[in-house]
Amino acid sequence: MCLEHGCQEVRIPAMGDSEKDQVFSRPANQSENRNWVPMAIGGVFVLVLIVGVVLLTRAGKPASTAPGDPNLAKLQISGLHMATAQNFAGGSVTYIEGKLTNGTDRKVTGASVQVIFKNSLGEIAQKDTLPVTVLLPNVPYVDYGLIDRAPLAPGQTRDFRLTLEHVTTDWDGQVPTVKVVSIGY
């Protein structure tokens, strides 16, 4: 009967009865090949989504500026001091705090600094590049966040903080050198 309708017969022995066969039928025009078009469309959609996320996350980061950019020197750091605190895991965290003044003619939305710790011989013992976090205004408690949450207008000064999870034991104990290496507008 199935052969009249273009079906293929598949015989599978029944459990416990190898002598009798059960007959299952499948239409002959039903192909075992998959339709790859929906999968390809899904793959393209996922790829576009990933590219979008990468572009959006890069937009909030400071723009790389050339070492000779005159605006690097116009973002001034002053009043540096250090503090150490215990974190929730029982380790210590080192903070470098100070004031950041925007001497440029543009609103600053991001900045990174290079922190250099020296040893007792005056050699570089540790060098880190960190994003600058500033004291956020109008918050009922002390909170620091990236500059893009509270951009720094031309001529404006704000308290900033750098957070270091680890400081080398070879450090000489002096306040490290802190230098602006990139600015975002």
Wavefront OBJ file of the C-alpha trace (Angstrom):
o trace
v 0.000 0.000 0.000
v 2.808 2.394 0.881
v 4.567 1.692 -2.415
v 1.527 3.004 -4.275
v 1.900 6.392 -2.512
v 5.673 6.712 -2.984
v 6.721 5.671 0.548
v 9.806 3.721 1.515
v 9.432 0.751 3.787
v 11.802 0.252 6.688
v 11.726 -3.074 8.497
v 12.813 -3.171 12.140
v 12.674 -6.387 14.122
v 10.247 -6.255 17.057
v 11.652 -6.631 20.539
v 11.674 -10.204 21.705
v 10.408 -11.488 18.371
v 13.132 -11.509 15.748
v 11.020 -13.493 13.340
v 8.339 -10.849 12.867
v 9.097 -7.490 11.362
v 7.291 -4.259 12.024
v 6.880 -1.995 9.026
v 7.315 1.762 9.367
v 6.875 4.015 6.397
v 8.222 7.420 5.496
v 7.227 9.489 2.475
v 9.839 9.139 -0.269
v 9.935 12.866 -0.968
v 10.949 13.616 2.651
v 14.658 14.189 2.438
v 17.152 13.545 5.202
v 19.055 16.703 4.249
v 18.510 19.681 6.523
v 17.498 23.110 5.354
v 20.542 25.226 6.248
v 19.011 28.625 5.380
v 17.442 29.262 8.836
v 20.666 28.207 10.535
v 22.725 30.527 8.313
v 20.365 33.434 9.033
v 20.666 32.712 12.768
v 24.460 32.618 12.515
v 24.557 35.957 10.709
v 22.225 37.447 13.343
v 24.490 36.254 16.190
v 27.567 37.641 14.407
v 25.901 41.055 13.919
v 24.875 41.055 17.583
v 28.446 40.335 18.726
v 29.885 43.089 16.511
v 27.282 45.529 17.891
v 28.160 44.707 21.487
v 31.887 45.118 20.795
v 31.342 48.505 19.138
v 29.102 49.744 21.954
v 31.554 48.719 24.673
v 34.453 50.367 22.869
v 32.537 53.659 22.618
v 32.799 54.176 26.390
v 36.549 53.693 26.572
v 39.016 56.555 26.359
v 40.253 57.320 22.897
v 43.892 56.498 22.387
v 45.910 59.649 22.059
v 49.348 59.986 20.612
v 52.226 60.464 23.067
v 52.822 63.951 21.609
v 49.195 65.097 22.099
v 49.338 68.468 23.905
v 46.063 67.725 25.740
v 47.736 64.952 27.765
v 49.684 67.584 29.700
v 46.556 69.741 30.087
v 44.785 67.085 32.155
v 46.587 67.869 35.406
v 46.989 65.646 38.451
v 47.680 67.159 41.871
v 47.481 66.420 45.588
v 48.437 62.748 45.324
v 48.204 60.617 48.448
v 47.815 56.920 49.146
v 45.613 54.780 51.365
v 45.289 51.065 52.031
v 42.102 49.257 52.998
v 41.031 45.675 53.590
v 38.716 44.167 50.991
v 35.911 41.692 51.664
v 38.136 38.734 50.807
v 40.612 39.621 53.539
v 43.261 41.046 51.223
v 44.368 44.633 50.974
v 43.593 47.198 48.303
v 45.761 50.251 47.665
v 44.199 53.537 46.606
v 45.950 56.467 44.993
v 43.817 59.577 45.346
v 44.182 63.166 44.256
v 42.631 65.918 42.180
v 42.171 65.921 38.411
v 41.845 69.257 36.587
v 40.717 69.558 32.985
v 42.893 72.249 31.394
v 41.691 71.405 27.867
v 38.985 73.266 25.958
v 36.891 70.088 25.589
v 34.741 67.983 27.894
v 36.701 64.903 29.036
v 34.695 61.636 29.105
v 37.510 59.219 29.862
v 41.150 59.007 30.837
v 43.799 56.427 31.595
v 46.955 56.917 33.604
v 50.204 55.063 33.978
v 51.299 54.419 37.573
v 55.002 53.737 38.145
v 56.295 52.356 41.442
v 60.061 52.472 41.975
v 62.303 50.391 44.221
v 65.016 51.636 46.614
v 67.522 51.839 43.719
v 65.201 54.114 41.699
v 64.390 51.357 39.191
v 60.862 50.619 37.994
v 59.445 47.907 40.254
v 55.859 47.960 38.908
v 54.092 49.745 36.065
v 50.300 49.665 35.563
v 47.920 51.469 33.235
v 44.573 52.150 34.908
v 41.313 53.924 34.060
v 40.680 57.063 36.112
v 37.631 56.975 38.376
v 36.243 60.237 39.753
v 34.075 61.141 42.716
v 30.526 61.137 41.392
v 28.454 64.211 42.230
v 25.019 64.205 43.918
v 25.383 60.781 45.434
v 24.288 60.421 49.067
v 27.404 58.331 49.762
v 30.991 58.390 48.530
v 31.098 56.642 45.182
v 33.676 56.647 42.419
v 32.962 55.819 38.790
v 34.444 56.226 35.335
v 34.549 59.784 34.010
v 31.909 59.019 31.359
v 29.294 58.878 34.162
v 30.170 62.473 35.158
v 32.229 64.126 32.367
v 34.827 66.694 33.380
v 34.067 70.091 31.818
v 36.854 72.477 30.748
v 38.424 74.121 33.812
v 36.675 71.738 36.221
v 38.510 69.923 39.054
v 37.298 66.715 40.674
v 38.650 64.191 43.170
v 39.831 60.947 41.586
v 40.854 57.499 42.744
v 42.962 54.710 41.291
v 42.514 51.229 42.728
v 45.330 48.678 42.815
v 44.703 45.108 43.930
v 48.432 44.386 44.196
v 51.525 46.482 44.848
v 54.953 44.907 44.581
v 56.888 44.227 47.781
v 59.960 45.741 46.075
v 58.324 49.197 46.186
v 60.248 51.931 48.044
v 57.169 53.226 49.908
v 57.081 56.614 48.126
v 54.030 57.943 46.254
v 54.350 56.566 42.714
v 54.585 58.626 39.551
v 51.150 59.040 37.908
v 51.016 60.242 34.291
v 48.010 60.669 31.955
v 48.485 58.435 28.888
v 45.098 58.730 27.136
v 42.080 61.026 27.077
v 38.579 60.448 25.721
v 36.284 63.257 24.576
l 1 2 3 4 5 6 7 8 9 10 11 12 13 14 15 16 17 18 19 20 21 22 23 24 25 26 27 28 29 30 31 32 33 34 35 36 37 38 39 40 41 42 43 44 45 46 47 48 49 50 51 52 53 54 55 56 57 58 59 60 61 62 63 64 65 66 67 68 69 70 71 72 73 74 75 76 77 78 79 80 81 82 83 84 85 86 87 88 89 90 91 92 93 94 95 96 97 98 99 100 101 102 103 104 105 106 107 108 109 110 111 112 113 114 115 116 117 118 119 120 121 122 123 124 125 126 127 128 129 130 131 132 133 134 135 136 137 138 139 140 141 142 143 144 145 146 147 148 149 150 151 152 153 154 155 156 157 158 159 160 161 162 163 164 165 166 167 168 169 170 171 172 173 174 175 176 177 178 179 180 181 182 183 184 185
